[in-house]
């Protein structure tokens, strides 16, 4: 979960607050990202979820390229429970 937190805060950061806010700014979205990762969602699906969060929850939209890069980083995480 901490790895997801760090990627959302450092790499995604649609609000541009990672140099001002505590690193838990996007914690409310960790569960959904974790659910997608544990279901082996594609990078495209993760990117689309990030876009939906930007539109519906944050009111700030990043670029498709940024979202895809963040999704690629997230996909590299091992979220299995048996590690």
C-alpha positions as CSV (number, residue, x, y, z in Angstrom):
1,X,0.0,0.0,0.0
2,X,2.9,2.4,0.8
3,X,4.3,1.8,-2.7
4,X,1.0,2.8,-4.3
5,X,0.8,5.8,-2.0
6,X,4.3,7.0,-3.1
7,X,3.6,6.5,-6.8
8,X,0.2,8.4,-6.6
9,X,1.8,11.2,-4.6
10,X,5.2,11.6,-6.4
11,X,4.3,10.6,-10.0
12,X,0.6,11.1,-10.5
13,X,-0.2,14.2,-8.3
14,X,-2.9,15.8,-10.5
15,X,-3.3,18.6,-7.9
16,X,0.4,19.5,-8.0
17,X,0.7,19.4,-4.2
18,X,3.5,16.9,-3.6
19,X,5.8,19.7,-2.4
20,X,3.2,21.3,-0.2
21,X,0.9,18.6,1.3
22,X,1.4,15.6,3.4
23,X,2.1,12.4,1.4
24,X,-1.3,11.0,2.3
25,X,-3.1,13.4,0.0
26,X,-4.3,10.6,-2.4
27,X,-4.7,7.8,0.2
28,X,-8.5,7.6,-0.4
29,X,-7.7,6.2,-3.9
30,X,-5.2,3.5,-2.8
31,X,-7.9,0.9,-2.3
32,X,-9.3,1.2,-5.8
33,X,-5.8,1.1,-7.4
34,X,-5.0,-1.9,-5.3
35,X,-8.2,-3.6,-6.3
36,X,-7.3,-3.1,-10.0
37,X,-3.7,-4.3,-9.5
38,X,-4.8,-7.4,-7.6
39,X,-7.3,-8.2,-10.4
40,X,-4.5,-7.9,-12.9
41,X,-6.1,-4.9,-14.7
42,X,-4.2,-3.6,-17.8
43,X,-2.2,-0.4,-17.8
44,X,-4.9,1.0,-20.0
45,X,-7.6,0.1,-17.4
46,X,-5.6,1.6,-14.6
47,X,-4.9,4.8,-16.6
48,X,-8.7,5.1,-17.3
49,X,-9.5,4.7,-13.6
50,X,-7.0,7.5,-12.8
51,X,-8.7,9.7,-15.5
52,X,-12.1,9.0,-13.9
53,X,-10.7,10.0,-10.5
54,X,-9.3,13.2,-11.9
55,X,-12.6,14.1,-13.5
56,X,-15.0,13.1,-10.8
57,X,-13.1,13.6,-7.6
58,X,-10.2,16.1,-8.2
59,X,-11.4,18.4,-10.9
60,X,-7.9,18.5,-12.5
61,X,-7.0,16.3,-15.5
62,X,-3.4,15.2,-16.3
63,X,-2.2,14.1,-19.7
64,X,-2.9,10.6,-21.1
65,X,0.9,10.1,-21.3
66,X,1.4,10.9,-17.6
67,X,-1.5,8.6,-16.6
68,X,-0.1,5.7,-18.7
69,X,3.4,6.2,-17.2
70,X,1.9,6.1,-13.7
71,X,-0.1,3.0,-14.6
72,X,3.1,1.3,-15.9
73,X,4.9,2.0,-12.6
74,X,1.9,0.7,-10.7
75,X,1.8,-2.5,-12.7
76,X,5.4,-3.2,-11.7
77,X,4.4,-3.5,-8.0
78,X,3.9,-6.9,-6.5
79,X,0.5,-6.8,-4.8
80,X,0.2,-10.5,-4.1
81,X,-0.6,-11.5,-0.5
82,X,1.7,-14.5,-0.5
83,X,5.0,-12.6,-0.7
